[in-house]
């Protein structure tokens, strides 16, 4: 489960976020590339390859795409507080 107390510092404000790889519970991003390859308008990678939310989705279709990334994330690092 994503840790809203350990959000990646690159996340833009909003309901979607990615947990920092430094999460002590081990639920941080592992740099698997799935989310930013599947939804590059919303997820980006930092210089070390870890994901963060670069833009919050607005339309129902874009929100659905971002929720698909939550389901696809192998470390459960993507959260949605919306």
C-alpha positions in Angstrom: 0.0 0.0 0.0 1.3 3.4 -0.9 2.6 5.5 2.0 1.2 9.1 1.9 3.7 10.0 4.7 6.7 9.1 2.4 5.7 10.7 -0.9 8.4 11.2 -3.6 9.4 14.9 -3.4 8.8 15.3 -7.2 5.1 14.6 -6.9 2.9 17.5 -7.9 0.1 18.4 -5.4 -3.1 16.4 -5.8 -4.7 13.1 -5.0 -2.3 10.8 -7.0 1.2 10.3 -5.7 4.1 7.8 -5.7 5.8 6.7 -2.5 9.5 7.5 -2.2 12.0 4.7 -2.7 13.3 5.6 0.8 10.1 4.3 2.4 11.1 2.3 5.5 8.2 -0.1 5.1 9.6 -1.3 1.7 6.7 0.0 -0.3 8.6 2.7 -2.2 9.1 2.9 -5.9 11.5 0.2 -7.3 12.0 2.0 -10.7 10.3 -0.7 -12.6 9.3 1.8 -15.4 5.7 0.5 -15.8 3.8 3.6 -14.8 5.8 6.2 -16.7 6.0 4.0 -19.8 2.2 3.3 -19.8 1.1 6.9 -18.7 3.9 9.3 -19.6 1.6 12.3 -19.4 1.1 11.7 -15.7 4.1 9.8 -14.4 7.8 10.7 -14.9 11.1 9.4 -13.7 13.7 11.2 -11.5 17.4 11.0 -12.4 17.7 7.7 -10.5 14.7 6.2 -12.5 12.2 6.4 -9.6 8.7 7.4 -10.6 6.7 10.4 -9.4 3.4 12.1 -10.5 4.3 14.9 -12.8 0.8 15.9 -13.7 -2.5 15.1 -12.0 -5.2 13.5 -14.2 -8.4 15.6 -14.8 -10.7 13.6 -17.2 -12.4 10.4 -16.3 -10.4 8.6 -18.9 -7.1 9.9 -17.5 -8.1 9.1 -14.0 -8.9 5.6 -15.1 -5.5 5.3 -16.8 -3.7 6.4 -13.6 -5.8 3.9 -11.6 -4.7 1.2 -14.0 -1.1 2.1 -13.0 -2.0 1.6 -9.3 -3.1 -1.9 -10.1 0.0 -2.6 -12.3 2.5 -1.3 -9.7 4.4 -4.3 -8.4 5.4 -2.6 -5.2 2.0 -0.9 -4.5 3.8 2.5 -4.5 1.2 4.5 -6.3 -1.6 6.1 -4.2 -4.8 7.9 -4.8 -6.3 10.0 -2.0 -9.1 11.3 -4.2 
